[in-house]
Each structure stands twice: as C-alpha cells, then as structure tokens.
C-alpha cells in the first residue's frame, strides 16, 4: 500500500515522504495513529504542504545538527516526579516531559517526536535517551529522574 507519512517514523522516513508498506502495517498501525495518510492523486497537494512544514522545523545541515548535539550533551537534565516505595514511578516519563526538562535546563528547543526512549522510564535514577537531530546525527542524553 502506498502512503504519505505525516510524522517521522524510524526506519521508514520523514513527513511528506511517499512510501510503500505492507497493507496491515499501514491499516493497523500507521493510519490509526496519524503517522500516515493513504496516498491518493489529490494527496500530492498534501505532500507539498507537509514538506514545507517539515523544512521549517528541520535542522538543515549536518554542521548545525552537530552544534545542537554539542549543546544537548552539555545540558544536565533533571526531572522531578512522584514515586512510591522502592523507586517506582506513578506512571512513566514521556518524551514531552523530557523535551520540557531540556528547555527548562537551558538547552535548545527539541521536538518531542525526535526523542527516542528505549524502554519506558518507570524508575528513579539515571536513564539514557537518544535524540534524532538529523538523519546522520543523533545525540545521547542522560536524564536524571528524582523523586518528589
């Protein structure tokens, strides 16, 4: 099935890309989560609009991405959240929480969709998170989760 991506999907492409995927993957995962829309002839207008929006938000060059990577890796990110006995959190730390913590710590503005959390963060302590800045550049970030 041919689809148009509306969000970045790891291993598949970015917003505005027209890709061919298996029917079940598109129908059961990408389209219901609004990561993609079905490709149509009229959808070509949507592709241009999505690409223009992507170009505005995107980091243009590898040099710029490396600069942002240096800023990110120099930032000490701390999150304070409620936790129970034994260090287990009530809920989980989301990419949106991490993005706001980066901004609060004086770091650059990062889109929450570019933050990749390996497994859900549900415990106190230090956790490693990856931030995709450019297709060729990814920053590693340590997030310190503290109890309130």
Secondary structure, DSSP 8 states (H G I E B T S, - for coil): -EEEESS-BTTTB-TT-EEE--HHHIIIIITTTTSEEE--STHHHHHHHHHHHHHHHS---HHHHHHHHHHHHT--EEEEE-B-GGGEEEEEE-HHHHHHHHHHTT-----GGGEE-SS-EEESEEEEEEEEEETTEEEEEEEEEEE-
